[in-house]
């Protein structure tokens, strides 16, 4: 039973749960970016370069023979993945930049000085009494 309790304590720590949520949201965000690249960005780029579908671009090293499939280098798919990465990197950069600017605003906002402690107030009163004598 000790191992089960220890695992439960580990799994329920805030960092582990936060990491799991981040991974799930990251996977969903990856799907959105992939759709954005494949369905919105790449078709106009394909039209600009003569109607080429990037995922179909490949170099055939060895033609298909009988039941053996052709050996190809699919560099078009690699180009597609690079576009996905660049868009994800730009989005994360923008998010971090916004978060940093918000953090700076919090640090720059003037906060009221803390109220003096009881000891400081008492010492100030004693000082003032001694000055008046």
N, CA, C and O atoms as a GROMACS GRO file, in nm:
protein
  532
    1UNK      N    1   0.081  -0.120   0.000
    1UNK     CA    2   0.000   0.000   0.000
    1UNK      C    3   0.086   0.127   0.000
    1UNK      O    4   0.042   0.231  -0.049
    2UNK      N    5   0.208   0.119   0.054
    2UNK     CA    6   0.294   0.236   0.062
    2UNK      C    7   0.330   0.290  -0.075
    2UNK      O    8   0.332   0.412  -0.094
    3UNK      N    9   0.357   0.203  -0.169
    3UNK     CA   10   0.394   0.247  -0.303
    3UNK      C   11   0.276   0.314  -0.372
    3UNK      O   12   0.293   0.414  -0.441
    4UNK      N   13   0.156   0.261  -0.352
    4UNK     CA   14   0.036   0.319  -0.413
    4UNK      C   15   0.011   0.459  -0.360
    4UNK      O   16  -0.022   0.549  -0.436
    5UNK      N   17   0.025   0.478  -0.228
    5UNK     CA   18   0.007   0.612  -0.170
    5UNK      C   19   0.113   0.708  -0.220
    5UNK      O   20   0.084   0.823  -0.251
    6UNK      N   21   0.236   0.659  -0.229
    6UNK     CA   22   0.346   0.742  -0.277
    6UNK      C   23   0.324   0.785  -0.422
    6UNK      O   24   0.348   0.900  -0.459
    7UNK      N   25   0.276   0.690  -0.505
    7UNK     CA   26   0.248   0.723  -0.646
    7UNK      C   27   0.134   0.824  -0.655
    7UNK      O   28   0.141   0.917  -0.736
    8UNK      N   29   0.030   0.806  -0.574
    8UNK     CA   30  -0.084   0.899  -0.575
    8UNK      C   31  -0.037   1.040  -0.536
    8UNK      O   32  -0.078   1.138  -0.598
    9UNK      N   33   0.048   1.049  -0.435
    9UNK     CA   34   0.101   1.179  -0.394
    9UNK      C   35   0.183   1.242  -0.506
    9UNK      O   36   0.175   1.363  -0.529
   10UNK      N   37   0.262   1.161  -0.574
   10UNK     CA   38   0.343   1.211  -0.686
   10UNK      C   39   0.254   1.259  -0.801
   10UNK      O   40   0.275   1.367  -0.855
   11UNK      N   41   0.154   1.178  -0.837
   11UNK     CA   42   0.069   1.209  -0.952
   11UNK      C   43  -0.019   1.330  -0.927
   11UNK      O   44  -0.058   1.400  -1.021
   12UNK      N   45  -0.051   1.357  -0.802
   12UNK     CA   46  -0.140   1.469  -0.772
   12UNK      C   47  -0.066   1.598  -0.739
   12UNK      O   48  -0.130   1.699  -0.707
   13UNK      N   49   0.066   1.598  -0.747
   13UNK     CA   50   0.140   1.722  -0.726
   13UNK      C   51   0.102   1.821  -0.835
   13UNK      O   52   0.070   1.781  -0.947
   14UNK      N   53   0.107   1.947  -0.803
   14UNK     CA   54   0.069   2.051  -0.898
   14UNK      C   55   0.152   2.049  -1.025
   14UNK      O   56   0.097   2.070  -1.133
   15UNK      N   57   0.282   2.025  -1.014
   15UNK     CA   58   0.369   2.028  -1.131
   15UNK      C   59   0.333   1.919  -1.230
   15UNK      O   60   0.333   1.943  -1.351
   16UNK      N   61   0.303   1.800  -1.182
   16UNK     CA   62   0.270   1.688  -1.271
   16UNK      C   63   0.139   1.715  -1.342
   16UNK      O   64   0.127   1.692  -1.462
   17UNK      N   65   0.040   1.763  -1.268
   17UNK     CA   66  -0.090   1.792  -1.328
   17UNK      C   67  -0.077   1.906  -1.429
   17UNK      O   68  -0.133   1.898  -1.538
   18UNK      N   69  -0.002   2.011  -1.394
   18UNK     CA   70   0.019   2.122  -1.486
   18UNK      C   71   0.088   2.075  -1.614
   18UNK      O   72   0.052   2.118  -1.724
   19UNK      N   73   0.186   1.986  -1.599
   19UNK     CA   74   0.257   1.934  -1.716
   19UNK      C   75   0.162   1.853  -1.805
   19UNK      O   76   0.165   1.866  -1.927
   20UNK      N   77   0.077   1.772  -1.744
   20UNK     CA   78  -0.017   1.691  -1.822
   20UNK      C   79  -0.114   1.781  -1.898
   20UNK      O   80  -0.143   1.757  -2.015
   21UNK      N   81  -0.164   1.885  -1.832
   21UNK     CA   82  -0.255   1.979  -1.899
   21UNK      C   83  -0.182   2.048  -2.014
   21UNK      O   84  -0.240   2.065  -2.122
   22UNK      N   85  -0.057   2.087  -1.992
   22UNK     CA   86   0.020   2.152  -2.098
   22UNK      C   87   0.042   2.062  -2.218
   22UNK      O   88   0.036   2.108  -2.332
   23UNK      N   89   0.069   1.936  -2.193
   23UNK     CA   90   0.090   1.841  -2.303
   23UNK      C   91  -0.039   1.823  -2.383
   23UNK      O   92  -0.036   1.820  -2.506
   24UNK      N   93  -0.150   1.810  -2.314
   24UNK     CA   94  -0.279   1.792  -2.384
   24UNK      C   95  -0.314   1.915  -2.466
   24UNK      O   96  -0.355   1.904  -2.582
   25UNK      N   97  -0.297   2.033  -2.407
   25UNK     CA   98  -0.326   2.156  -2.481
   25UNK      C   99  -0.228   2.173  -2.596
   25UNK      O  100  -0.266   2.220  -2.704
   26UNK      N  101  -0.102   2.136  -2.574
   26UNK     CA  102  -0.003   2.145  -2.682
   26UNK      C  103  -0.037   2.055  -2.799
   26UNK      O  104  -0.020   2.093  -2.914
   27UNK      N  105  -0.087   1.934  -2.770
   27UNK     CA  106  -0.125   1.843  -2.878
   27UNK      C  107  -0.242   1.900  -2.957
   27UNK      O  108  -0.245   1.894  -3.080
   28UNK      N  109  -0.340   1.957  -2.885
   28UNK     CA  110  -0.455   2.017  -2.953
   28UNK      C  111  -0.410   2.138  -3.035
   28UNK      O  112  -0.457   2.158  -3.147
   29UNK      N  113  -0.319   2.219  -2.980
   29UNK     CA  114  -0.268   2.335  -3.052
   29UNK      C  115  -0.192   2.291  -3.176
   29UNK      O  116  -0.200   2.357  -3.280
   30UNK      N  117  -0.120   2.181  -3.167
   30UNK     CA  118  -0.048   2.127  -3.282
   30UNK      C  119  -0.142   2.090  -3.395
   30UNK      O  120  -0.112   2.114  -3.512
   31UNK      N  121  -0.257   2.032  -3.361
   31UNK     CA  122  -0.356   1.998  -3.464
   31UNK      C  123  -0.411   2.123  -3.530
   31UNK      O  124  -0.432   2.126  -3.651
   32UNK      N  125  -0.435   2.227  -3.450
   32UNK     CA  126  -0.487   2.352  -3.506
   32UNK      C  127  -0.385   2.412  -3.601
   32UNK      O  128  -0.420   2.456  -3.711
   33UNK      N  129  -0.259   2.414  -3.561
   33UNK     CA  130  -0.155   2.471  -3.646
   33UNK      C  131  -0.137   2.388  -3.773
   33UNK      O  132  -0.119   2.444  -3.881
   34UNK      N  133  -0.142   2.257  -3.761
   34UNK     CA  134  -0.130   2.171  -3.879
   34UNK      C  135  -0.243   2.200  -3.977
   34UNK      O  136  -0.220   2.208  -4.098
   35UNK      N  137  -0.364   2.215  -3.926
   35UNK     CA  138  -0.476   2.249  -4.013
   35UNK      C  139  -0.458   2.386  -4.076
   35UNK      O  140  -0.486   2.405  -4.194
   36UNK      N  141  -0.410   2.483  -3.996
   36UNK     CA  142  -0.386   2.616  -4.050
   36UNK      C  143  -0.285   2.611  -4.164
   36UNK      O  144  -0.305   2.674  -4.268
   37UNK      N  145  -0.178   2.538  -4.144
   37UNK     CA  146  -0.075   2.530  -4.248
   37UNK      C  147  -0.127   2.455  -4.370
   37UNK      O  148  -0.114   2.503  -4.482
   38UNK      N  149  -0.186   2.336  -4.348
   38UNK     CA  150  -0.229   2.252  -4.460
   38UNK      C  151  -0.347   2.312  -4.537
   38UNK      O  152  -0.351   2.304  -4.660
   39UNK      N  153  -0.442   2.372  -4.466
   39UNK     CA  154  -0.568   2.413  -4.529
   39UNK      C  155  -0.575   2.561  -4.564
   39UNK      O  156  -0.655   2.600  -4.649
   40UNK      N  157  -0.492   2.646  -4.500
   40UNK     CA  158  -0.502   2.789  -4.524
   40UNK      C  159  -0.375   2.846  -4.588
   40UNK      O  160  -0.384   2.922  -4.685
   41UNK      N  161  -0.259   2.811  -4.536
   41UNK     CA  162  -0.135   2.873  -4.583
   41UNK      C  163  -0.077   2.805  -4.706
   41UNK      O  164  -0.038   2.872  -4.802
   42UNK      N  165  -0.072   2.673  -4.706
   42UNK     CA  166  -0.005   2.602  -4.815
   42UNK      C  167  -0.079   2.609  -4.949
   42UNK      O  168  -0.012   2.618  -5.052
   43UNK      N  169  -0.212   2.605  -4.955
   43UNK     CA  170  -0.276   2.616  -5.088
   43UNK      C  171  -0.239   2.742  -5.165
   43UNK      O  172  -0.206   2.732  -5.283
   44UNK      N  173  -0.242   2.863  -5.103
   44UNK     CA  174  -0.198   2.980  -5.181
   44UNK      C  175  -0.051   2.974  -5.220
   44UNK      O  176  -0.014   3.017  -5.330
   45UNK      N  177   0.033   2.921  -5.133
   45UNK     CA  178   0.175   2.907  -5.168
   45UNK      C  179   0.190   2.809  -5.284
   45UNK      O  180   0.271   2.831  -5.374
   46UNK      N  181   0.112   2.701  -5.281
   46UNK     CA  182   0.115   2.605  -5.391
   46UNK      C  183   0.073   2.669  -5.523
   46UNK      O  184   0.131   2.640  -5.627
   47UNK      N  185  -0.029   2.757  -5.519
   47UNK     CA  186  -0.073   2.827  -5.640
   47UNK      C  187   0.037   2.920  -5.690
   47UNK      O  188   0.061   2.930  -5.811
   48UNK      N  189   0.104   2.988  -5.596
   48UNK     CA  190   0.211   3.080  -5.635
   48UNK      C  191   0.327   3.009  -5.703
   48UNK      O  192   0.392   3.065  -5.790
   49UNK      N  193   0.353   2.885  -5.663
   49UNK     CA  194   0.465   2.812  -5.722
   49UNK      C  195   0.419   2.717  -5.833
   49UNK      O  196   0.492   2.625  -5.869
   50UNK      N  197   0.300   2.738  -5.886
   50UNK     CA  198   0.255   2.662  -6.002
   50UNK      C  199   0.166   2.544  -5.969
   50UNK      O  200   0.170   2.443  -6.041
   51UNK      N  201   0.087   2.552  -5.864
   51UNK     CA  202  -0.008   2.446  -5.832
   51UNK      C  203   0.055   2.322  -5.773
   51UNK      O  204  -0.002   2.213  -5.784
   52UNK      N  205   0.169   2.336  -5.711
   52UNK     CA  206   0.239   2.221  -5.654
   52UNK      C  207   0.186   2.194  -5.514
   52UNK      O  208   0.172   2.285  -5.433
   53UNK      N  209   0.155   2.067  -5.487
   53UNK     CA  210   0.118   2.025  -5.352
   53UNK      C  211   0.247   1.979  -5.284
   53UNK      O  212   0.308   1.881  -5.326
   54UNK      N  213   0.288   2.050  -5.182
   54UNK     CA  214   0.418   2.023  -5.121
   54UNK      C  215   0.431   1.881  -5.066
   54UNK      O  216   0.538   1.822  -5.072
   55UNK      N  217   0.321   1.827  -5.013
   55UNK     CA  218   0.331   1.693  -4.954
   55UNK      C  219   0.356   1.586  -5.061
   55UNK      O  220   0.399   1.475  -5.029
   56UNK      N  221   0.329   1.617  -5.185
   56UNK     CA  222   0.352   1.520  -5.293
   56UNK      C  223   0.494   1.526  -5.350
   56UNK      O  224   0.532   1.440  -5.428
   57UNK      N  225   0.571   1.626  -5.311
   57UNK     CA  226   0.706   1.639  -5.365
   57UNK      C  227   0.797   1.529  -5.310
   57UNK      O  228   0.806   1.510  -5.189
   58UNK      N  229   0.863   1.460  -5.398
   58UNK     CA  230   0.954   1.354  -5.354
   58UNK      C  231   1.053   1.323  -5.465
   58UNK      O  232   1.033   1.357  -5.582
   59UNK      N  233   1.162   1.257  -5.426
   59UNK     CA  234   1.262   1.209  -5.520
   59UNK      C  235   1.258   1.058  -5.514
   59UNK      O  236   1.271   0.999  -5.406
   60UNK      N  237   1.242   0.995  -5.630
   60UNK     CA  238   1.237   0.849  -5.634
   60UNK      C  239   1.379   0.796  -5.648
   60UNK      O  240   1.450   0.826  -5.745
   61UNK      N  241   1.419   0.716  -5.550
   61UNK     CA  242   1.552   0.656  -5.553
   61UNK      C  243   1.547   0.524  -5.630
   61UNK      O  244   1.635   0.494  -5.711
   62UNK      N  245   1.442   0.446  -5.605
   62UNK     CA  246   1.427   0.317  -5.672
   62UNK      C  247   1.279   0.298  -5.705
   62UNK      O  248   1.194   0.310  -5.617
   63UNK      N  249   1.251   0.269  -5.830
   63UNK     CA  250   1.114   0.250  -5.875
   63UNK      C  251   1.052   0.126  -5.810
   63UNK      O  252   1.124   0.035  -5.767
   64UNK      N  253   0.919   0.124  -5.804
   64UNK     CA  254   0.849   0.007  -5.750
   64UNK      C  255   0.867  -0.111  -5.845
   64UNK      O  256   0.856  -0.097  -5.967
   65UNK      N  257   0.895  -0.228  -5.786
   65UNK     CA  258   0.913  -0.350  -5.864
   65UNK      C  259   0.825  -0.457  -5.801
   65UNK      O  260   0.847  -0.497  -5.687
   66UNK      N  261   0.726  -0.504  -5.877
   66UNK     CA  262   0.639  -0.609  -5.825
   66UNK      C  263   0.565  -0.563  -5.701
   66UNK      O  264   0.497  -0.460  -5.702
   67UNK      N  265   0.578  -0.641  -5.593
   67UNK     CA  266   0.511  -0.607  -5.468
   67UNK      C  267   0.590  -0.507  -5.384
   67UNK      O  268   0.537  -0.450  -5.289
   68UNK      N  269   0.716  -0.486  -5.417
   68UNK     CA  270   0.800  -0.393  -5.341
   68UNK      C  271   0.764  -0.249  -5.377
   68UNK      O  272   0.755  -0.213  -5.494
   69UNK      N  273   0.744  -0.169  -5.274
   69UNK     CA  274   0.709  -0.028  -5.296
   69UNK      C  275   0.831   0.050  -5.342
   69UNK      O  276   0.945   0.008  -5.322
   70UNK      N  277   0.805   0.166  -5.403
   70UNK     CA  278   0.914   0.252  -5.448
   70UNK      C  279   0.984   0.311  -5.327
   70UNK      O  280   0.922   0.336  -5.223
   71UNK      N  281   1.113   0.334  -5.341
   71UNK     CA  282   1.191   0.400  -5.236
   71UNK      C  283   1.202   0.546  -5.274
   71UNK      O  284   1.256   0.581  -5.379
   72UNK      N  285   1.148   0.634  -5.186
   72UNK     CA  286   1.145   0.777  -5.217
   72UNK      C  287   1.195   0.859  -5.099
   72UNK      O  288   1.190   0.816  -4.984
   73UNK      N  289   1.243   0.977  -5.131
   73UNK     CA  290   1.274   1.078  -5.030
   73UNK      C  291   1.164   1.183  -5.040
   73UNK      O  292   1.154   1.254  -5.140
   74UNK      N  293   1.081   1.192  -4.936
   74UNK     CA  294   0.964   1.280  -4.937
   74UNK      C  295   1.001   1.417  -4.879
   74UNK      O  296   0.965   1.449  -4.766
   75UNK      N  297   1.071   1.496  -4.956
   75UNK     CA  298   1.115   1.626  -4.907
   75UNK      C  299   1.000   1.726  -4.899
   75UNK      O  300   1.011   1.823  -4.824
   76UNK      N  301   0.893   1.705  -4.972
   76UNK     CA  302   0.776   1.794  -4.964
   76UNK      C  303   0.712   1.787  -4.826
   76UNK      O  304   0.672   1.889  -4.771
   77UNK      N  305   0.702   1.668  -4.772
   77UNK     CA  306   0.647   1.653  -4.637
   77UNK      C  307   0.738   1.722  -4.536
   77UNK      O  308   0.690   1.781  -4.439
   78UNK      N  309   0.870   1.715  -4.558
   78UNK     CA  310   0.964   1.783  -4.470
   78UNK      C  311   0.942   1.934  -4.474
   78UNK      O  312   0.945   2.000  -4.370
   79UNK      N  313   0.919   1.990  -4.594
   79UNK     CA  314   0.889   2.133  -4.606
   79UNK      C  315   0.763   2.167  -4.528
   79UNK      O  316   0.757   2.270  -4.460
   80UNK      N  317   0.662   2.081  -4.538
   80UNK     CA  318   0.537   2.101  -4.466
   80UNK      C  319   0.560   2.106  -4.315
   80UNK      O  320   0.505   2.192  -4.246
   81UNK      N  321   0.640   2.016  -4.263
   81UNK     CA  322   0.669   2.010  -4.120
   81UNK      C  323   0.747   2.134  -4.077
   81UNK      O  324   0.727   2.184  -3.966
   82UNK      N  325   0.836   2.183  -4.162
   82UNK     CA  326   0.910   2.306  -4.130
   82UNK      C  327   0.814   2.423  -4.116
   82UNK      O  328   0.828   2.504  -4.024
   83UNK      N  329   0.717   2.435  -4.208
   83UNK     CA  330   0.617   2.541  -4.197
   83UNK      C  331   0.539   2.528  -4.066
   83UNK      O  332   0.516   2.628  -3.998
   84UNK      N  333   0.498   2.406  -4.032
   84UNK     CA  334   0.428   2.383  -3.905
   84UNK      C  335   0.512   2.433  -3.788
   84UNK      O  336   0.462   2.504  -3.701
   85UNK      N  337   0.639   2.395  -3.787
   85UNK     CA  338   0.727   2.434  -3.677
   85UNK      C  339   0.741   2.585  -3.669
   85UNK      O  340   0.733   2.641  -3.559
   86UNK      N  341   0.762   2.652  -3.782
   86UNK     CA  342   0.780   2.796  -3.780
   86UNK      C  343   0.657   2.868  -3.727
   86UNK      O  344   0.670   2.966  -3.653
   87UNK      N  345   0.540   2.821  -3.762
   87UNK     CA  346   0.418   2.885  -3.713
   87UNK      C  347   0.401   2.860  -3.564
   87UNK      O  348   0.365   2.952  -3.490
   88UNK      N  349   0.426   2.738  -3.519
   88UNK     CA  350   0.416   2.709  -3.376
   88UNK      C  351   0.519   2.792  -3.299
   88UNK      O  352   0.487   2.849  -3.195
   89UNK      N  353   0.642   2.799  -3.349
   89UNK     CA  354   0.746   2.878  -3.282
   89UNK      C  355   0.708   3.025  -3.275
   89UNK      O  356   0.729   3.089  -3.172
   90UNK      N  357   0.651   3.080  -3.382
   90UNK     CA  358   0.609   3.220  -3.382
   90UNK      C  359   0.497   3.243  -3.282
   90UNK      O  360   0.496   3.344  -3.211
   91UNK      N  361   0.402   3.150  -3.275
   91UNK     CA  362   0.290   3.164  -3.181
   91UNK      C  363   0.340   3.157  -3.037
   91UNK      O  364   0.296   3.235  -2.952
   92UNK      N  365   0.430   3.065  -3.008
   92UNK     CA  366   0.483   3.054  -2.872
   92UNK      C  367   0.566   3.176  -2.837
   92UNK      O  368   0.561   3.225  -2.724
   93UNK      N  369   0.644   3.226  -2.932
   93UNK     CA  370   0.722   3.347  -2.909
   93UNK      C  371   0.630   3.464  -2.874
   93UNK      O  372   0.656   3.539  -2.780
   94UNK      N  373   0.521   3.480  -2.950
   94UNK     CA  374   0.427   3.588  -2.923
   94UNK      C  375   0.364   3.573  -2.785
   94UNK      O  376   0.347   3.671  -2.713
   95UNK      N  377   0.329   3.449  -2.749
   95UNK     CA  378   0.269   3.424  -2.618
   95UNK      C  379   0.366   3.458  -2.505
   95UNK      O  380   0.327   3.522  -2.407
   96UNK      N  381   0.491   3.416  -2.518
   96UNK     CA  382   0.591   3.445  -2.415
   96UNK      C  383   0.617   3.595  -2.407
   96UNK      O  384   0.634   3.649  -2.297
   97UNK      N  385   0.619   3.663  -2.522
   97UNK     CA  386   0.641   3.807  -2.524
   97UNK      C  387   0.528   3.880  -2.451
   97UNK      O  388   0.554   3.973  -2.375
   98UNK      N  389   0.404   3.839  -2.473
   98UNK     CA  390   0.290   3.899  -2.404
   98UNK      C  391   0.298   3.873  -2.253
   98UNK      O  392   0.274   3.962  -2.172
   99UNK      N  393   0.331   3.749  -2.217
   99UNK     CA  394   0.341   3.716  -2.075
   99UNK      C  395   0.452   3.796  -2.007
   99UNK      O  396   0.434   3.842  -1.894
  100UNK      N  397   0.566   3.813  -2.074
  100UNK     CA  398   0.676   3.891  -2.017
  100UNK      C  399   0.637   4.038  -2.000
  100UNK      O  400   0.673   4.100  -1.900
  101UNK      N  401   0.565   4.093  -2.098
  101UNK     CA  402   0.524   4.234  -2.085
  101UNK      C  403   0.424   4.250  -1.971
  101UNK      O  404   0.426   4.352  -1.901
  102UNK      N  405   0.336   4.153  -1.952
  102UNK     CA  406   0.241   4.159  -1.840
  102UNK      C  407   0.315   4.149  -1.707
  102UNK      O  408   0.279   4.217  -1.611
  103UNK      N  409   0.417   4.064  -1.702
  103UNK     CA  410   0.495   4.047  -1.580
  103UNK      C  411   0.571   4.175  -1.548
  103UNK      O  412   0.579   4.214  -1.431
  104UNK      N  413   0.626   4.241  -1.650
  104UNK     CA  414   0.697   4.366  -1.628
  104UNK      C  415   0.604   4.474  -1.576
  104UNK      O  416   0.642   4.553  -1.490
  105UNK      N  417   0.480   4.478  -1.627
  105UNK     CA  418   0.384   4.578  -1.581
  105UNK      C  419   0.351   4.556  -1.434
  105UNK      O  420   0.335   4.652  -1.359
  106UNK      N  421   0.342   4.430  -1.392
  106UNK     CA  422   0.317   4.400  -1.252
  106UNK      C  423   0.432   4.449  -1.166
  106UNK      O  424   0.410   4.507  -1.059
  107UNK      N  425   0.555   4.426  -1.212
  107UNK     CA  426   0.672   4.465  -1.134
  107UNK      C  427   0.686   4.616  -1.128
  107UNK      O  428   0.733   4.670  -1.028
  108UNK      N  429   0.646   4.686  -1.236
  108UNK     CA  430   0.661   4.831  -1.241
  108UNK      C  431   0.551   4.903  -1.166
  108UNK      O  432   0.570   5.018  -1.125
  109UNK      N  433   0.437   4.840  -1.146
  109UNK     CA  434   0.327   4.908  -1.080
  109UNK      C  435   0.368   4.944  -0.937
  109UNK      O  436   0.414   4.859  -0.862
  110UNK      N  437   0.350   5.071  -0.902
  110UNK     CA  438   0.392   5.114  -0.768
  110UNK      C  439   0.300   5.054  -0.662
  110UNK      O  440   0.178   5.062  -0.672
  111UNK      N  441   0.361   4.996  -0.564
  111UNK     CA  442   0.283   4.943  -0.454
  111UNK      C  443   0.306   5.030  -0.333
  111UNK      O  444   0.414   5.088  -0.316
  112UNK      N  445   0.205   5.040  -0.249
  112UNK     CA  446   0.216   5.122  -0.129
  112UNK      C  447   0.322   5.062  -0.037
  112UNK      O  448   0.331   4.941  -0.023
  113UNK      N  449   0.400   5.149   0.025
  113UNK     CA  450   0.500   5.095   0.117
  113UNK      C  451   0.430   5.024   0.233
  113UNK      O  452   0.321   5.065   0.274
  114UNK      N  453   0.491   4.920   0.284
  114UNK     CA  454   0.425   4.847   0.392
  114UNK      C  455   0.412   4.935   0.516
  114UNK      O  456   0.498   5.019   0.545
  115UNK      N  457   0.305   4.913   0.589
  115UNK     CA  458   0.282   4.990   0.711
  115UNK      C  459   0.391   4.955   0.813
  115UNK      O  460   0.435   4.840   0.818
  116UNK      N  461   0.434   5.052   0.893
  116UNK     CA  462   0.538   5.022   0.991
  116UNK      C  463   0.485   4.923   1.096
  116UNK      O  464   0.367   4.921   1.130
  117UNK      N  465   0.576   4.842   1.145
  117UNK     CA  466   0.537   4.743   1.245
  117UNK      C  467   0.508   4.812   1.378
  117UNK      O  468   0.539   4.930   1.396
  118UNK      N  469   0.450   4.739   1.469
  118UNK     CA  470   0.417   4.794   1.601
  118UNK      C  471   0.544   4.842   1.672
  118UNK      O  472   0.543   4.944   1.740
  119UNK      N  473   0.651   4.766   1.656
  119UNK     CA  474   0.776   4.804   1.720
  119UNK      C  475   0.828   4.937   1.667
  119UNK      O  476   0.874   5.022   1.743
  120UNK      N  477   0.820   4.955   1.535
  120UNK     CA  478   0.866   5.080   1.475
  120UNK      C  479   0.782   5.197   1.522
  120UNK      O  480   0.836   5.304   1.550
  121UNK      N  481   0.651   5.178   1.529
  121UNK     CA  482   0.562   5.285   1.576
  121UNK      C  483   0.596   5.321   1.720
  121UNK      O  484   0.607   5.438   1.755
  122UNK      N  485   0.614   5.220   1.804
  122UNK     CA  486   0.646   5.243   1.944
  122UNK      C  487   0.780   5.314   1.959
  122UNK      O  488   0.792   5.407   2.039
  123UNK      N  489   0.881   5.272   1.882
  123UNK     CA  490   1.011   5.338   1.888
  123UNK      C  491   1.002   5.483   1.839
  123UNK      O  492   1.070   5.570   1.893
  124UNK      N  493   0.922   5.508   1.740
  124UNK     CA  494   0.904   5.646   1.691
  124UNK      C  495   0.840   5.732   1.800
  124UNK      O  496   0.880   5.847   1.818
  125UNK      N  497   0.743   5.678   1.871
  125UNK     CA  498   0.678   5.754   1.979
  125UNK      C  499   0.778   5.784   2.090
  125UNK      O  500   0.782   5.895   2.142
  126UNK      N  501   0.858   5.684   2.126
  126UNK     CA  502   0.959   5.705   2.230
  126UNK      C  503   1.058   5.811   2.186
  126UNK      O  504   1.095   5.897   2.266
  127UNK      N  505   1.103   5.808   2.061
  127UNK     CA  506   1.196   5.908   2.008
  127UNK      C  507   1.136   6.046   2.016
  127UNK      O  508   1.203   6.141   2.057
  128UNK      N  509   1.009   6.059   1.975
  128UNK     CA  510   0.943   6.190   1.978
  128UNK      C  511   0.930   6.243   2.120
  128UNK      O  512   0.944   6.363   2.143
  129UNK      N  513   0.902   6.155   2.216
  129UNK     CA  514   0.890   6.197   2.356
  129UNK      C  515   1.026   6.244   2.407
  129UNK      O  516   1.034   6.346   2.477
  130UNK      N  517   1.132   6.170   2.373
  130UNK     CA  518   1.266   6.209   2.416
  130UNK      C  519   1.309   6.342   2.354
  130UNK      O  520   1.378   6.420   2.419
  131UNK      N  521   1.271   6.367   2.231
  131UNK     CA  522   1.306   6.494   2.166
  131UNK      C  523   1.234   6.610   2.232
  131UNK      O  524   1.290   6.719   2.244
  132UNK      N  525   1.112   6.587   2.273
  132UNK     CA  526   1.035   6.696   2.332
  132UNK      C  527   1.083   6.735   2.472
  132UNK      O  528   1.050   6.844   2.518
  133UNK      N  529   1.159   6.650   2.540
  133UNK     CA  530   1.207   6.681   2.676
  133UNK      C  531   1.329   6.763   2.673
  133UNK      O  532   1.383   6.798   2.778
   0.00000   0.00000   0.00000
